[in-house]
């Protein structure tokens, strides 16, 4: 008699190791709910958890031949993969945010440069840049990305929608709401 969950999962992983696509689908159907929940606890964002889950199953496809049931129960092995992919995704997102922040800081510095700034102007510009940085940080990531691209790269709504592969209405809504949130946030610093 088979110990249903572990034996069944080990058999599926073994079939995936032999490049059996229906086995990968069956493995996904049986485990994706729990693995998504784990990814969501790590990244705390639905969209990112979905990305981490997708990367997890790509890695399972690539590394299934390396799985050894004697070393780890199947769900522990799968959980380790989703946790690793989730942490990798968080590190990538952090690096992307830092890069975006640097771009905004550079754009603000270029915009606020004058012929001969006095200390008061420099202080005010620094405070405004800091306030903008704080307010941008409060926007949801995709919204911040759209607002930043619209104003830093001077892209039209249509160009943004095409570049980001999003519906035009979504881009317009995100920009409008993002600017409203920035306006309200910046008023708090005035």
Residue pairs with C-beta under 8 A, 6 or more apart in sequence:
2 8
5 75
6 69
6 73
6 74
6 75
8 30
9 27
9 30
9 31
9 74
9 75
9 78
10 69
10 74
12 23
12 24
12 26
12 27
12 30
13 27
13 60
13 64
13 67
13 74
13 77
14 64
14 67
15 23
16 23
16 24
16 27
16 60
16 61
16 64
17 64
17 65
17 67
24 57
24 60
24 61
27 57
27 60
28 57
31 75
31 78
32 53
32 57
34 75
34 79
35 53
35 56
35 78
35 79
35 82
36 49
36 50
36 53
38 79
38 82
38 83
38 86
39 48
39 49
39 52
39 53
39 56
39 82
39 83
39 85
39 86
40 46
40 49
42 49
42 52
42 83
42 86
42 87
42 90
43 49
43 52
43 86
43 89
43 90
45 141
47 142
48 86
48 89
48 90
48 93
49 86
51 89
52 82
52 85
52 86
52 89
53 82
53 85
55 85
55 88
55 89
56 78
56 81
56 82
56 85
59 81
59 85
60 78
60 81
63 81
67 74
67 77
72 80
93 141
97 141
100 144
100 145
100 148
101 133
101 136
103 148
103 152
104 132
104 133
104 136
104 148
104 152
105 129
105 133
107 151
107 152
108 125
108 128
108 129
108 132
109 129
112 125
112 128
112 129
114 121
117 125
127 189
128 189
131 185
131 186
131 189
132 182
132 186
134 185
134 189
135 181
135 182
135 185
135 186
135 189
136 144
136 147
136 148
136 182
137 144
138 181
138 185
139 147
139 178
139 181
139 182
142 174
143 174
143 177
143 178
143 181
144 178
145 164
146 160
146 164
146 166
146 171
146 174
146 175
146 178
147 174
147 175
147 178
147 179
147 182
149 155
149 160
149 163
149 164
150 157
150 160
150 175
155 163
157 168
157 171
157 172
157 175
158 168
160 166
160 171
160 175
161 167
161 168
161 170
161 171
164 171
